Amino acid sequence: INEISNQSEYIRQTDKVNAPLSSGRARLVSNEEINTDFSYRPFKIVEIGFKFIVGKTEDKFPEKPTEINTNSQIVRVNISFAGSGRLRVEGERHELNASTKANYIPFEVTKGNQLGKNYVWRLMFDYRIAENLQTSVNYNGRLLGQSSVIHIMKAEVRAFF
């Protein structure tokens, strides 16, 4: 069916960093992940997407290795405006469950998320007002684990001479 597409991947990675124990940077991380991304285009100007990710990450460097199971769901909607702009809305949910909380968990293992449930949402709007005048508005919100919600918004107008 022309309106529906899928891309699925199996990813296996190894991340080994040798560093002094005092630095806290040493790690031996193996990661396996399966993700599938479905895209549905009901109209030429509209695309709806769903992405599902499951994975297992293990840091074998600590005396008692840390194992983290992840599952993520991502939903997105793209709307194009006849060559002059687009609107993109995304929502993500990432859940990380660790075998132990006693070990230091490197940023590279969690990919910037915290243990537990993490939510991220985005709104991106680009529009060309004239041939040499373009506007964009970007909003990002995130709730990582038990922390407070963080909001970031950026708006700009560009003129080309």
Residue frames relative to the residue before (quaternion, step in Angstrom):
aa qw qx qy qz dx dy dz
I 1.0000 0.0000 0.0000 0.0000 0.00 0.00 0.00
N 0.4728 -0.7139 0.4434 0.2650 3.59 -0.73 1.04
E 0.6718 0.5279 -0.3036 0.4218 3.61 1.06 -0.69
I 0.7471 0.3621 -0.1939 0.5227 3.61 1.18 -0.47
S 0.0428 0.7815 -0.6218 0.0257 3.56 -1.00 0.85
N 0.1296 -0.7814 0.6071 0.0627 3.55 -1.27 0.43
Q 0.0345 -0.7476 0.6622 0.0381 3.51 -1.17 0.73
S 0.0281 -0.7970 0.6029 -0.0238 3.56 -0.70 1.10
E 0.0733 -0.8074 0.5854 -0.0028 3.55 -1.05 0.83
Y 0.1668 -0.7024 0.6767 0.1444 3.50 -1.30 0.53
I 0.0615 -0.8097 0.5834 -0.0177 3.57 -0.68 1.12
R 0.0120 -0.7661 0.6423 -0.0176 3.55 -0.98 0.94
Q 0.0166 0.8183 -0.5695 0.0759 3.56 -0.65 1.17
T 0.1287 -0.7418 0.6498 0.1046 3.52 -1.31 0.49
D 0.0589 -0.7842 0.6176 -0.0133 3.57 -0.89 1.01
K 0.0457 0.8069 -0.5826 0.0859 3.56 -0.34 1.28
V 0.0116 0.7842 -0.6187 0.0447 3.56 -0.79 1.09
N 0.1843 -0.7589 0.6180 0.0906 3.54 -0.77 1.10
A 0.1934 0.7578 -0.5969 0.1791 3.56 -0.72 1.10
P 0.6375 -0.5090 0.3868 0.4300 3.59 -1.20 0.34
L 0.5973 -0.5929 0.4060 0.3562 3.57 -1.07 0.75
S 0.6445 0.5524 -0.3235 0.4180 3.58 1.01 -0.77
S 0.6301 0.5634 -0.3446 0.4084 3.62 1.12 -0.50
G 0.3464 -0.7549 0.4919 0.2612 3.61 1.11 -0.57
R 0.5739 0.6180 -0.3668 0.3925 3.59 1.26 0.13
A 0.5217 0.6503 -0.4176 0.3613 3.59 1.18 -0.35
R 0.1639 0.7757 -0.5954 0.1298 3.54 -0.97 0.90
L 0.1100 -0.7291 0.6698 0.0881 3.50 -1.37 0.42
V 0.0583 0.8456 -0.5160 0.1237 3.53 0.21 1.36
S 0.0541 -0.7505 0.6574 0.0412 3.54 -1.01 0.90
N 0.0878 -0.8046 0.5871 -0.0160 3.53 -0.97 0.94
E 0.0198 -0.7574 0.6526 0.0102 3.56 -1.02 0.89
E 0.0362 0.8101 -0.5776 0.0941 3.54 -0.88 1.01
I 0.1211 -0.7414 0.6551 0.0806 3.52 -1.16 0.73
N 0.0711 0.7953 -0.6006 0.0401 3.56 -0.85 0.93
T 0.0861 -0.7765 0.6230 0.0401 3.50 -1.17 0.66
D 0.1405 -0.8008 0.5821 0.0114 3.54 -0.88 1.05
F 0.1154 -0.7882 0.6039 0.0272 3.56 -0.57 1.22
S 0.0791 -0.7848 0.6144 0.0179 3.53 -1.02 0.86
Y 0.0712 -0.7897 0.6093 0.0003 3.56 -0.90 0.99
R 0.0888 -0.7951 0.6000 0.0052 3.57 -0.79 1.07
P 0.1503 -0.8315 0.5291 0.0781 3.61 0.11 1.28
F 0.7606 0.1157 -0.0665 0.6353 3.58 1.23 -0.59
K 0.6683 -0.5186 0.3471 0.4049 3.57 -1.18 0.45
I 0.7486 0.4125 -0.2167 0.4717 3.60 1.02 -0.76
V 0.7206 0.4062 -0.2306 0.5124 3.63 1.26 -0.19
E 0.0028 0.7683 -0.6400 0.0087 3.55 -1.02 0.90
I 0.1069 -0.7664 0.6322 0.0393 3.56 -0.98 0.94
G 0.0335 -0.8301 0.5564 -0.0167 3.58 -0.81 0.97
F 0.1154 -0.7542 0.6443 0.0522 3.51 -1.27 0.67
K 0.0231 -0.7936 0.6080 -0.0045 3.57 -0.84 0.95
F 0.1037 -0.7841 0.6115 0.0199 3.55 -0.95 0.97
I 0.0385 -0.8016 0.5959 -0.0284 3.57 -0.88 0.98
V 0.0236 0.7500 -0.6610 0.0014 3.55 -1.04 0.84
G 0.1196 0.8164 -0.5546 0.1080 3.55 -0.95 0.80
K 0.2248 -0.7330 0.6271 0.1376 3.49 -1.40 0.25
T 0.0589 -0.7851 0.6165 -0.0084 3.54 -0.85 1.07
E 0.0417 -0.8021 0.5957 -0.0053 3.57 -0.93 0.91
D 0.1747 -0.7454 0.6360 0.0967 3.54 -0.93 1.01
K 0.1818 -0.8332 0.5193 0.0551 3.58 -0.29 1.31
F 0.4768 0.7011 -0.4303 0.3096 3.61 1.24 -0.05
P 0.6714 0.4795 -0.3436 0.4486 3.67 0.79 -0.80
E 0.6678 -0.5000 0.3653 0.4131 3.56 -1.25 0.45
K 0.7356 0.1727 -0.1254 0.6430 3.56 1.06 -0.80
P 0.3847 -0.7690 0.4560 0.2294 3.61 -0.24 1.24
T 0.3510 -0.7069 0.5778 0.2081 3.54 -1.24 0.63
E 0.0776 -0.7822 0.6177 0.0231 3.56 -0.85 0.99
I 0.0567 -0.7961 0.6024 -0.0023 3.58 -0.84 1.01
N 0.1783 -0.7528 0.6275 0.0882 3.55 -0.87 1.04
T 0.0995 -0.8083 0.5800 0.0195 3.56 -0.87 0.99
N 0.0334 0.7418 -0.6688 -0.0348 3.49 -1.32 0.48
S 0.0442 -0.8083 0.5860 -0.0370 3.53 -0.94 0.94
Q 0.0884 -0.7518 0.6509 0.0573 3.50 -1.25 0.64
I 0.0504 -0.7919 0.6084 -0.0157 3.56 -0.92 0.96
V 0.0782 -0.7725 0.6299 0.0187 3.56 -0.96 0.96
R 0.0337 0.8066 -0.5888 0.0393 3.59 -0.95 0.83
V 0.1118 -0.7535 0.6443 0.0682 3.53 -1.27 0.57
N 0.0843 -0.7751 0.6258 0.0230 3.58 -0.91 1.00
I 0.0234 -0.7690 0.6388 0.0070 3.56 -0.98 0.89
S 0.1928 -0.7846 0.5827 0.0871 3.58 -0.79 1.07
F 0.2454 -0.7651 0.5821 0.1247 3.53 -1.16 0.74
A 0.7295 -0.5011 0.2754 0.3754 3.59 0.05 1.37
G 0.7807 -0.3799 0.1880 0.4592 3.57 0.63 1.13
S 0.6854 0.4950 -0.3037 0.4393 3.61 1.19 -0.08
G 0.8248 -0.0977 0.0619 0.5535 3.60 1.15 -0.22
R 0.1611 -0.7711 0.6035 0.1235 3.51 -1.36 -0.09
L 0.2172 -0.7267 0.6392 0.1271 3.49 -1.35 0.50
R 0.0162 -0.7919 0.6101 -0.0221 3.57 -0.87 0.98
V 0.0476 -0.7778 0.6266 -0.0129 3.56 -0.86 1.04
E 0.0085 -0.8081 0.5873 -0.0435 3.60 -0.85 1.01
G 0.0401 -0.7607 0.6466 0.0408 3.52 -1.24 0.59
E 0.0627 -0.8091 0.5843 -0.0025 3.58 -0.90 0.94
R 0.0711 -0.7497 0.6558 0.0526 3.53 -1.21 0.65
H 0.0172 -0.7860 0.6172 -0.0318 3.58 -0.75 1.10
E 0.0616 -0.7876 0.6124 0.0288 3.57 -0.89 0.91
L 0.0791 -0.7890 0.6093 -0.0008 3.55 -0.87 1.07
N 0.0492 -0.7852 0.6172 -0.0095 3.57 -0.80 1.08
A 0.1695 -0.8171 0.5482 0.0566 3.57 -0.61 1.18
S 0.5284 -0.6329 0.4743 0.3086 3.54 -1.19 0.67
T 0.7902 0.0307 -0.0085 0.6120 3.58 1.18 -0.56
K 0.2672 -0.7513 0.5796 0.1682 3.54 -1.15 0.62
A 0.4775 0.6972 -0.4145 0.3378 3.57 1.34 0.02
N 0.6874 0.4833 -0.2848 0.4613 3.61 1.07 -0.69
Y 0.5160 -0.5629 0.5372 0.3581 3.51 -1.35 0.39
I 0.1606 -0.7900 0.5867 0.0769 3.60 -0.80 1.00
P 0.3825 -0.7512 0.4887 0.2249 3.62 -0.49 1.17
F 0.6426 -0.5371 0.4085 0.3629 3.54 -1.24 0.65
E 0.6495 0.5418 -0.3146 0.4307 3.59 1.00 -0.84
V 0.6303 0.5363 -0.3343 0.4509 3.60 1.13 -0.52
T 0.7533 0.3731 -0.2040 0.5017 3.59 0.95 -0.87
K 0.3166 -0.7701 0.4872 0.2632 3.60 1.30 -0.24
G 0.7412 -0.4310 0.2110 0.4693 3.54 1.01 0.88
N 0.5944 0.5562 -0.3694 0.4481 3.59 1.24 -0.08
Q 0.3967 -0.6740 0.5561 0.2813 3.54 -1.33 0.12
L 0.6222 -0.5071 0.4134 0.4300 3.57 -1.24 0.30
G 0.6752 0.4258 -0.3584 0.4840 3.56 -1.02 0.83
K 0.7014 -0.4415 0.3477 0.4384 3.55 -1.23 -0.55
N 0.0901 -0.7795 0.6199 -0.0008 3.52 -1.00 0.99
Y 0.1027 -0.7943 0.5979 0.0308 3.57 -0.98 0.88
V 0.0192 -0.7702 0.6374 -0.0130 3.55 -1.07 0.85
W 0.0171 0.7831 -0.6216 0.0071 3.58 -1.00 0.81
R 0.1080 -0.8032 0.5859 0.0009 3.54 -1.10 0.83
L 0.0625 -0.7414 0.6663 0.0492 3.51 -1.28 0.60
M 0.0195 0.7961 -0.6024 0.0543 3.58 -0.71 1.09
F 0.0088 0.7956 -0.6031 0.0571 3.56 -0.79 1.07
D 0.0010 0.7731 -0.6330 0.0404 3.56 -0.80 1.08
Y 0.0787 0.8001 -0.5899 0.0759 3.57 -0.92 0.90
R 0.2752 -0.7432 0.5897 0.1555 3.55 -0.93 0.96
I 0.2901 -0.7792 0.5363 0.1455 3.57 -0.48 1.24
A 0.7693 -0.0363 0.0583 0.6352 3.56 1.00 -0.90
E 0.7480 -0.4040 0.2678 0.4533 3.57 -1.28 0.10
N 0.8017 0.2418 -0.1149 0.5344 3.59 1.01 -0.77
L 0.6776 0.4422 -0.2904 0.5110 3.59 1.20 0.42
Q 0.0335 0.8155 -0.5703 0.0928 3.56 -0.60 1.20
T 0.1660 -0.7759 0.6020 0.0897 3.57 -1.07 0.78
S 0.0109 0.7784 -0.6272 -0.0263 3.55 -1.24 0.44
V 0.0810 -0.7547 0.6504 0.0303 3.52 -1.19 0.77
N 0.0167 -0.7899 0.6125 -0.0258 3.59 -0.83 1.02
Y 0.0161 -0.7716 0.6359 -0.0071 3.55 -0.96 0.91
N 0.0331 -0.7725 0.6342 -0.0023 3.56 -1.01 0.91
G 0.0131 -0.7683 0.6399 0.0109 3.53 -1.03 0.82
R 0.0400 0.8067 -0.5890 0.0255 3.56 -1.09 0.64
L 0.1068 -0.7411 0.6614 0.0434 3.47 -1.24 0.71
L 0.0605 -0.8258 0.5602 -0.0242 3.56 -0.31 1.29
G 0.8399 -0.0742 0.0150 0.5374 3.56 -0.56 1.17
Q 0.7872 -0.2827 0.2423 0.4917 3.56 -0.85 -1.04
S 0.4495 0.7072 -0.4500 0.3087 3.62 1.24 0.14
S 0.6251 -0.5197 0.4192 0.4042 3.57 -1.32 0.01
V 0.5869 -0.5623 0.4468 0.3738 3.55 -1.27 0.41
I 0.1746 -0.7640 0.6154 0.0845 3.56 -1.03 0.89
H 0.1120 -0.7859 0.6073 0.0318 3.57 -0.87 1.04
I 0.0029 0.7718 -0.6357 0.0150 3.58 -1.00 0.87
M 0.0258 0.7965 -0.6027 0.0419 3.57 -0.82 1.00
K 0.0322 -0.7825 0.6214 -0.0230 3.53 -1.05 0.86
A 0.0045 0.7779 -0.6280 0.0227 3.58 -0.90 0.94
E 0.0747 0.8010 -0.5913 0.0566 3.56 -0.99 0.77
V 0.1915 -0.7199 0.6551 0.1264 3.48 -1.35 0.50
R 0.1111 -0.7997 0.5889 0.0365 3.59 -0.81 1.00
A 0.1237 -0.7550 0.6407 0.0639 3.53 -1.04 0.86
F 0.2057 -0.7794 0.5850 0.0900 3.58 -0.86 1.01
F 0.0829 -0.8025 0.5904 0.0234 3.58 -0.82 1.04
